[in-house]
Amino acid sequence: MRLYIVFIFAILPALSGCTSGQQQKTYRIGFSQCTGADEWRRYMLNEMNRELTFHPNYTLLYEDAGNSTARQISQIQALVDQGIDLLIVSPNETSTPITQAVEAVFKKGIPVVVIDRKIETESYNAYIGADNVAIGRMAGAYIGNLLKGKGRIVEVWGLPGSSPAQERHRGLREALAHYPQVQISKELNGQWEKDTARRVAAAHLADLRTADLVFTHNDVMGLGVYEISKAAGLDKQLRFVGIDALPGPNAGMQFISKGILTASFLYPTGGQEAIETAVRILEGKSVKRDNILNSIQVDASNIRALKAQTDKLLDQQYDIEKQSRRIDELTHTYSTQRNTLYITLGSLVIVLVLGAWALYLVREKQAAYRKLEKQNAEILEQKDKIEAVSKQARLATEDKLRFYSYISHEFNTPLSLILTPTEDLLTKKTVSPHELRSSLSLVQKNAHRLLRLVNQMLDLRKTDAGKLALKASEQDIVAFVRDIVQDFRRKADKQRIDLQFITARPELMVWFDGEKLDKVLFNLLSNAFKYTPKGGLIHVLLDVRDNQVMIQVQDNGEGMTPEEQAHAFDLFFSGTKPFNLGNGLGLALSREFVNLHQGYIDVQSEKGKGATFTMLLPLGSAHLAPEEREGTPVAHSPVILPELDEVPEKPAPASGQKGTLLVVEDHDDLRQFLVSRLSDEYEILAEPTGEKGWERILEAVPDLIISDIMLPGLDGLQLTQRTKADFRTSHIPVILLTAKGQMEHRIDGTRAGADAYIAKPFNTVHLIETIRTTLANREKWQRRMNADFVSQSGNRQEKKFLNELTAHIEQNLTDTNYGVEQLSRDMGLSRVQLYRKVQALLDMNITDYFAQIRLKRAKYLLKESTKTMAEIAYEAGFSSPAYFTTFFKQHTQQTPSEYRRSSSVNA
């Protein structure tokens, strides 16, 4: 133990020294940039950031002054306030204010590196930039040779106060001195910016038309002048030479590749060199005071090679930055792990000092860690399982909530057909035997339907709880199936469906539970009848295959989508159709009953090509437990099919009816009850679907619509919205009759445009009074619309319709041949639709409306003009003055002349 302690205390100083030696001082470099075009500044900053990746202990604080000297001065002060160790400054121009700001920084002992442009002071440590005079000479020599010693040049300056612009101009002049016939015909101030160069070029197009070449102090100004020249048709005449030759998608090398620039001269940004110089200064190494960067000529002869190199360089820069980020991540990880290691070593030292027993505790602790990791892994695994179960439970809960919402609809419909006829009978003092029998029959049918739904739900609950026992006996399954099929014969004959039971076996003894198999076959046949159209076929096949009896129910109905087929036996799945509790329970319960028999049930279907349900039951009794065998067969009892009974014929309309009502309800019994109950007072039209209901609305234009919400296909809300949105039908009141009585459902109905919302089970008196009140309110509105044809109140669609109708009539008022036929074509309606629409809105026929408008026009002309009676008659659309006088007196009890005189006296 003593040896351990001596060893630990011996290595602690070494570890401490290693730690302190590995710590590096960090530096903050401030960079204020206020020069060049945006692309050039970005490229300089990228070069700096690329170089900084090799110096992780250096941080760059960047400020962009946007070519504003005043802003740059304030930014320099802000960088100093942040405690920078060195300042890199790229001044916009060599003005006194920026010089004073740099001198102030230098006097504080902060090293200064000036980049790109010089300032009027010696208070800096190093200058980095290209020789702008030499670049100007290179450009001048190239231009002289390009123009073959003769031509006119337009020179576009940067900022005239900046040293690069002045030096480039001087170098250009020196080189062109050797070409006397090459003249600078115009100097423009582009201020280093593309947009400024465009503006000055547009203002000096006359100078450009007489020039042979444009020389710009940077490439982006060259692009701006080129765009203006191209728009003026001068791009073929002029050549363009610039300075910068930067790589990238919007820089000089790209312009040369596209043929925009003839040549450019590389103007290095110096970003990399600036960082290298700053690092050397901060590390106490010597640096050159003036660092001049070299330039090269870039034109069509070398652009391809240079562009390939620069593109490669950009890719490498991206890789370097990516690796740098990765290094930072690894460094952070290393630092975290190192700190953890130090803490662990310190803890180990304390443990060793305390004694040998601590070593044992450390080992125990390590074992505990391993155990804890194992437990954590187990906990995570259990957590994942819990989350999966929770997700399944959440989905199941959502399905159940949706299922329960549909239960109310399925139960409320038969409840309505039980309560409503019962209440109706109780309110009547005398009831005929036929009416009493019909109402009680309706109550009985729907009570049986409710009983079947409740029994199916109870059976399904028993299967979930595992309490549903099989009581099988050996019976002739051929006779059993034949009897069930025969129960559906009446329904098949009524709908002209080819219902057949097909088997080659006269009898077949099978062990099965007759009560449960009866429900399975009933559900499969009910489902087939529901989705098979009139004139279709339903075939039930029975055969033996692989020691199993196979029963198939085939139909040629509408079939299923792949999704519906996959979930056909799921309890809470409804697919694309509205959920039906009877079918939803029936198929799910059928699968449970078949599974109790150790059998198998499946469905094969294709959309539009029908469905085939296949059920397989094992032969013999070896698969049954002793308690599942029952010696006494259960005889088949006739199936009560309340929903399969014939619907009575529609009653003949009674005399003295007050209007036409359309009932849209998919439940046959409820639809027929409404027809029967309302037909004494109204003419009733009835349809089972929203699509057929819409067709009937357009055809008949009823006075009121009663619709269920949950309809197959086009539901009640969609039907209401379509009715209210179409100007042909927007005036028709809509009453929604549905099991969805919650407030949010009522709000949805009101938003759709419904005039009333009645929840099932409903009271017949309430329904009838609602219909009467709605129609009475419509009559009042008609009278108001009749008093003022284009009222400011009322439905927007109806006002639009009346405005359009009145406009057509008034525009053709002088045409005596313009009548209802032409008006209906102009309005896009049939003659019948137009008559019914106008009658519903104004409580008058369209011919009377014509007459009212003519009369109104005549009155106006008699009061406000001095025209003769003949002129007024023809202008108001009357065929002759004599007919006009007769018509006017019939409607006003005055002749036109008397009306004019009385109007003058009153005035």
Buried (B, 14 or more C-beta within 10 A) or exposed (E): EEEBEEEBEEEEEEBEEEEEEEEEEEBBBBBBBBBBBBBBBBBBBBBBBBBBBEBEEBBBBBBBBEBEBEBBBBBBBBBBEEEBBBBBBBBBBBBEEBBBBBBBBBEEEBBBBBBBBBBBBEBBBBBBBBBBBBBBBBBBBBBBEBBEEEBBBBBBBBBEEBBBBBBBBBBBBBBBEEBEEBBBBBBBBBBBBBEBBBBBBBEBEEBBEEBBBBBBBBBBBBBBBBBBBEEBEBBEBBBBBBBBBBBBEBBBBBBBBEEBBBBBBBBBBBBBBBBBBBBBBBEEEEBEEEBBBEBEBBBEEBBEEBBEEBEEEBEEBEEBBEEBEEEEEEEEEEEEEEEEEEEEBEEBBEBBEEEEEBBEEEEEBEEEEEEEEEEEEEEEEEEEEEEEEEEEEEEEEEBEEEBEBBBBBBBBBBBBBBBBBBBBBEEEEEEEEEBEEBBEBBBEBBBBBBEBBEEBBEBBEBBEEEEBEBBBBBBBBBEBBBBBBBBBEEBBEEBEBEBEBEBEEEEBEBBBBBEBBBBBBBBBBBBBBBBBEEEBBBBBBBBBEEEBBBBBBBBBBBBBEEEBBEBBBBBBBBBEBBBBBBBBBBBBBBBBBBEBBBBBBBBBBEEEEBBBBBBBBBBEBEBBEEEBBBEEBBEBEEBBBBBBBEBEEEBEBEEEBBBBBBBBBBBBBBBBBBBBBBBEBBBBBBBBBBBBBBEBBBEBBBBBBBBBBBBEBBBBBBBBBBBBEBBBBBBBBBBBBBBBBEEEBBEBBBEBBBBBBBBBBBBBEEBBEBBBEBBEEBBEBBEEBBEEBEBEEBBEBBBEBBEBBBEBBBEBBEEEEBEBEEBBEBBEBBEEBBBBBBBBBBBBBBEBBBBBBBBEBBBEBBBEEEEEBEEBBBBBBBEEBEEBBEBBBEBBEEBBEBBBEEEEEEE
